[in-house]
Amino acid sequence: DQQVKQNSPSLSVQEGRISILNCDYTNSMFDYFLWYKKYPAEGPTFLISISSIKDKNEDGRFTVFLNKSAKHLSLHIVPSQPGDSAVYFCAAGLSGSARQLTFGSGTQLTVLP
Amino acid sequence: DTAVSQTPKYLVTQMGNDKSIKCEQNLGHDTMYWYKQDSKKFLKIMFSYNNKELIINETVPNRFSPKSPDKAHLNLHINSLELGDSAVYFCASSLRGNTDTQYFGPGTRLTVL
């Protein structure tokens, strides 16, 4: 019973183009969402987050969109760079709860030069 | 100046053995976590400690016992290792928990033969 799903295990994009990574969740109680990036042999590193009171949050080349009615969020990377090649994890949590995050299974992004 | 460190990075051991993984954070955070990344790549919370007090204990076999000697350390001891325990284990920390960003260690790849 996976409450956070990333249905695309991999994505390849040409350098300079937009990368769109998707994430779906089933628990409507989740009220904040995060994206983490992970390189091989390293731990995940925080990338960007969004609270459920917003539908968009932007940080440089990274933008996260939240569609609460569809229980869907996406991460846009524009323009994509080869250094963005990594596994991207979507995570969801409940503020005010016991500090628990639920992670998706990750999407391997490959940016081709 | 590593923020969250784990030792060892790799651990290969025989079934039935007892082993420990150590985690230390120098960020001054109050909350620490252990996650397990299984073969399907999901990151699943195992335990969470806040100021040395256990606050999350997911349905993990009681062969797994976390120990927090102080708020900068959260070690994971595993008794009677089984083949299914093979996974990558990540330690993480956050300032307070809830919506605070979690910072991950590099992971420990445990292989049980």
HADDOCK unambig.tbl for C-alpha pairs under 7 A between the chains (distance, minus, plus):
assign (segid A and resid 41 and name CA) (segid B and resid 106 and name CA) 6.56 0.50 0.50
assign (segid A and resid 42 and name CA) (segid B and resid 106 and name CA) 4.34 0.50 0.50
assign (segid A and resid 42 and name CA) (segid B and resid 107 and name CA) 6.63 0.50 0.50
assign (segid A and resid 43 and name CA) (segid B and resid 104 and name CA) 5.26 0.50 0.50
assign (segid A and resid 43 and name CA) (segid B and resid 105 and name CA) 5.21 0.50 0.50
assign (segid A and resid 43 and name CA) (segid B and resid 106 and name CA) 4.09 0.50 0.50
assign (segid A and resid 43 and name CA) (segid B and resid 107 and name CA) 5.81 0.50 0.50
assign (segid A and resid 44 and name CA) (segid B and resid 104 and name CA) 5.89 0.50 0.50
assign (segid A and resid 45 and name CA) (segid B and resid 103 and name CA) 6.56 0.50 0.50
assign (segid A and resid 45 and name CA) (segid B and resid 104 and name CA) 6.64 0.50 0.50
assign (segid A and resid 46 and name CA) (segid B and resid 101 and name CA) 6.96 0.50 0.50
assign (segid A and resid 95 and name CA) (segid B and resid 98 and name CA) 5.07 0.50 0.50
assign (segid A and resid 95 and name CA) (segid B and resid 99 and name CA) 5.74 0.50 0.50
assign (segid A and resid 96 and name CA) (segid B and resid 98 and name CA) 5.91 0.50 0.50
assign (segid A and resid 97 and name CA) (segid B and resid 98 and name CA) 6.51 0.50 0.50
assign (segid A and resid 98 and name CA) (segid B and resid 55 and name CA) 6.79 0.50 0.50
assign (segid A and resid 98 and name CA) (segid B and resid 56 and name CA) 6.71 0.50 0.50
assign (segid A and resid 98 and name CA) (segid B and resid 98 and name CA) 6.83 0.50 0.50
assign (segid A and resid 99 and name CA) (segid B and resid 97 and name CA) 4.87 0.50 0.50
assign (segid A and resid 99 and name CA) (segid B and resid 98 and name CA) 4.27 0.50 0.50
assign (segid A and resid 102 and name CA) (segid B and resid 44 and name CA) 6.95 0.50 0.50
assign (segid A and resid 103 and name CA) (segid B and resid 42 and name CA) 6.47 0.50 0.50
assign (segid A and resid 103 and name CA) (segid B and resid 43 and name CA) 5.67 0.50 0.50
assign (segid A and resid 103 and name CA) (segid B and resid 44 and name CA) 6.92 0.50 0.50
assign (segid A and resid 104 and name CA) (segid B and resid 42 and name CA) 5.95 0.50 0.50
assign (segid A and resid 105 and name CA) (segid B and resid 40 and name CA) 6.88 0.50 0.50
assign (segid A and resid 105 and name CA) (segid B and resid 41 and name CA) 5.15 0.50 0.50
assign (segid A and resid 105 and name CA) (segid B and resid 42 and name CA) 4.36 0.50 0.50
